[in-house]
Amino acid sequence: MQIDQQTPEWYRERYNSLRDKALETETMSRAAVAPIDMTESSVLHRETIPGGWYWSTFLPRGQALRLINSSGNNGVSVMVWNADDFSERYNAGDTIKLQWTTCLTTGRVLFSDMGRVLASIIGDSCGYSDTLVGGSTPQSNEKNFDDASLRNTRNNLRLIAGKYGMAQKDVASCITFFSHVSAQADGRLKWIEGDVKPGQHVDLRAEMNLLVAVSNCYHPLSPDTTCVPEPIEAVRWQAPLPAADDFCRTFCDEAKRGFENTDPLFA
């Protein structure tokens, strides 16, 4: 079809077709996938991140980062940049839109603002994350704890960006793991309690050379009443090479195209 023949009705029909296919994929049963295990021999570095504080690391393509929620904190925020070009960064809108879901867990990927895959979620024992609300702020701390001076994710990420020569504009909306947030019928976002447990973890495999920033602060909608979260553990480890049928690389057509845009950079 020629571009001058692509009417609004054609675009609407195409959108509905892609949406229906994505919804069918999301709800269909899938064969069990063998987990990608982190062995002790594959561990490269361990770090404890105190409650309220931040940490960053360079994560080369092929390595993975495991975040262990040792005490069951309600939220650990993550921001990701292309380490070879900081102008390319995690894009929450594209990550949701291209995969037709806000449920980012095992099998899903994190897209950049250039249509490439920054990282894959190769393991997630919690199963809940939020990429709509963003991280905590002085305002959310004042509302939740009556103390705007507490450390928060927005300022933590800005501090990390500054250490690498970036500016405030380089800090986009982050993803917060271990956060069960649900959209209500009236459009409000609500925290669903009882789903985050101590010891749960998430594994991110780098599909590009990455700079990863981690902020150990509660999600803005968290029901926690204690001001400071417990420490978490970050483990950088060497992931095995992806197989031809790698779960994340074959999960959906959109992810496949993302990898087609990414892999030539490292050919």
N, C-alpha and C positions, 0 to 999 in steps of 0.2 A: 504494500500500500504506500502511495506517495504521501509526503508529509502534508500536502494541501488537502488530502482526503481524510485526514485524521480529525474528525469532528469531536466536539465535547461529548457526544453520546458514545463515540468510539472509545475515548479515554475512560469514561465512566464504566463501560462494559469491561474494559481491560482491567481496571482497578478492582472491580467486584470479582472478576475471575481470579485474579492473584490473591485477593483477600480470602476467598472461599477455599482456595487450594492451601493457603497457609494455615487456616483454621483447621482444616481436615488433617494436615500434617501434625499440628500441635496436639490434637486429641487422639490420634491413632495410637494403638499399642505398638511398641517396638521390641525387638529382640533384646535380651539382656546384653549389656556391653561390659566386657572385662575391664575393671578399673586399672588405671595407670598408676602403679604403686611407686611411692617414694621409698627407696631402700636407703639404709644407713650409709652405704658406700657411695650413693649418689649425692649426698649432702655436701654442699660447698660452703655454706655459712649459715649461722643461726644468730638471731637478734631478738632481744626482748624489748618491746615497745611499751613504756609505762603508760598508765591511763592519762589521757589528755594530751599526750605528746605525739610527735611525728617521726618518721624515718623515711629515707629514700635510698634507692639502690639502682645501679645500672644492671639491666637484665638482658644479656645477649640473646639473639635468636636461638631457640632450642632449649634454653634454660627455663626453669619454672620457679614460681614463687608460691609457697604454701603459707597461708595465714591461718594460724591456729587460735581459735577463740577460747582460750584456756578456761575462762570463768563464765562464758555465756553472755558476754556484753551484747547489748542491743545496738549493733552497728559498728562497722569498721570501714572507713571511707578510703577509696583508692582513686588516684588520678594517674593517667598514663600519657607519656609523650614519646614520639619517635626520637630516639637518642641521637640520630644522625641529622635531624632537622627538627628543632623544637617547635617550629611553626605548624607541624602536623601533630595532632593530639586527639585524645578520645573525644568522640562526639556522641552524646547521649541520644540526641534526636535521631541520627542516622542509625545507631545501633538498634533502637526500637523499631524504627520505620522499615529498615531493610529486612528485619527478621520477623516483623509482624507480631511482636510480643514484647511485653514488659517483664516477662518471667525469664530472667537471665540466670541460667543454672547450667549444669553439665551438658555439653554439646553446643552451647551457644558461644558466640565470639563477640569481641569488642571492636567495633569499627572506628576508624579515624574519620576526620572530616574530609579525607580525600578518597574515600571508598575502599580503603585497604584495611586488612585485618591486623590489628595491633597485637591482640592476645586471644587465646582460646581458653575457655573454662573447661579444663580436663577433669576436674573433680570438684564436687560440692556436696558435703555431707549434711549441710543445712537445707539448701534448696530454696532459700529466700534471699532476695536482694532488691534494692530499690535504686532506680536510675531516673526517677521523676522529681523527687523533692530536692535532691542535692544534700550537701553536708550541713552540719550545724553552724550557726552564726552567733555573734554576740546577742542578737535579738532573740534567737531561739533559746539561748541559755538564760536570758533575762526572764523569758516567759516560763520556762520549765523549772528553773532553779532560783529565780529572783536574784541572779548574779551574772551580769553581762561581762564581768571581768574574767570568768572562767575560760580556759583554753577552748578553742573551737576549730572545726575543720576548715572553714573558710580562711581564717588567718594562718593556720598551720600550712595549708597548701600555698598560700602567698609567700610565706617565709621560705619554703622549699624552692619555689620558682625563683625567688630573688637570689638564692645561693647559686643558681646555675645561670644567672644573667638574664632571666626572664622578667617580665613585668606583670602587673595585675591582669592585663588583657589576655595573658597566656594561660590563665587559670579558668578553665571552663567548668561546667557542672560535672560533678564526679559521680561514681557509682558507689553505693554503700552496701556492702555484703552483710549477711546476718541481720537482715531487716525485712520483716514481713509486713509490707504495706499494701493495702487493698483499696481499689477505687470503689466508692459507694455509688448507689443509683443516682444520687443528686450531684455527683462529680467530686465530692469531698474525698480526700485521701485519709485512710484510717489505719492505725497500727493494730494488727491482729496479735493478741498476746499468746504466750505459751508455746512458741515454736522454735525459739532459740535456746540451745542447750550447751552446757560446758563441754569443751573438747571438740566441737565441730570445726571443720576446716574447709577452705576453698583453695584450689590449685589453679594458678594462671600460667599458661605456657606462652612464652614470648614468640610471636611470629615475625617480629621485626626486632631490631636492637632498640631496647626500651629504657626510658627513665621512668621508674615507678615511684610514686609518692603514696605513703600510707599515713592516715591520721586515725589515731585510736581515740575517737570521740563518739559519744552516743549519736544515734540518728535523731534529727529534730523532733520526730513524733514519738520517740521512745517513751514508754511509761516509767522509766527508771526514776527513782527519787533520790538516789545518791549522786552527789555532784561529780565525782571522779570515777571513771571506769577502772576495772582491774587491768593489769598488764596482759598483753597478747604476745604471741611468738611469731616471728617471721623466719621462714627457712627458704634459702635459695638452693635449688638442687638441679642436677642435670637430668632432664627428661629424655626418654628414649626417642629415637627418630620416629616421626609419624609413619604409620603403615599406609598402604594404598587405600584401605577402607577406614582410615582414621575417623572416629565418630564426629569430631568437630568439623573436619574438612568436608564431610559428606552429609551433614545433618540436613541442609536445605540448599536450594538452588542459589539463594542469595549469598550464602557463605562460600559456595563453590566459586562464584564470580569474584567475591572479595579476595580469595586466595589466588585467583588468576591475575588479579591486579597487583598482588603482593609478591608472589614468588619470583617473577622476573627480576626484581631488584637484587636478588641473592643468587641468581643463576651463575 
